[in-house]
Amino acid sequence: MSRTVRTALAQTFPTLLTLPILALLAALDWLPWSVLLAVPLALGVQVAVTLLRTGSGSEG
């Protein structure tokens, strides 16, 4: 795994920490389940944007 990919994944870690909190809130019916299901999509977008910003394509 390249350094750029590790950096992108490390930058998504704080967003990943919200997953258990959102799961708890959804289990208590304080939050719609659709919000919880949107987190993986948001993580994917965040990784993609981070990879584009760091220029992973130029490192091979």
Contacts in CASP RR format, 6 or more apart in sequence:
PFRMAT RR
TARGET T0000
AUTHOR 0000-0000-0000
METHOD contacts of the structure
MODEL  1
MSRTVRTALAQTFPTLLTLPILALLAALDWLPWSVLLAVPLALGVQVAVT
LLRTGSGSEG
2 56 0 8 1.000
2 59 0 8 1.000
2 60 0 8 1.000
4 51 0 8 1.000
4 54 0 8 1.000
4 55 0 8 1.000
4 56 0 8 1.000
4 59 0 8 1.000
5 51 0 8 1.000
5 56 0 8 1.000
7 50 0 8 1.000
7 54 0 8 1.000
8 47 0 8 1.000
8 50 0 8 1.000
8 51 0 8 1.000
8 54 0 8 1.000
8 56 0 8 1.000
9 47 0 8 1.000
11 46 0 8 1.000
11 50 0 8 1.000
12 43 0 8 1.000
12 44 0 8 1.000
12 46 0 8 1.000
12 47 0 8 1.000
12 50 0 8 1.000
15 39 0 8 1.000
15 42 0 8 1.000
15 43 0 8 1.000
15 46 0 8 1.000
16 43 0 8 1.000
18 39 0 8 1.000
19 36 0 8 1.000
19 39 0 8 1.000
22 31 0 8 1.000
22 35 0 8 1.000
22 36 0 8 1.000
22 39 0 8 1.000
23 36 0 8 1.000
25 31 0 8 1.000
26 32 0 8 1.000
26 33 0 8 1.000
26 35 0 8 1.000
26 36 0 8 1.000
END
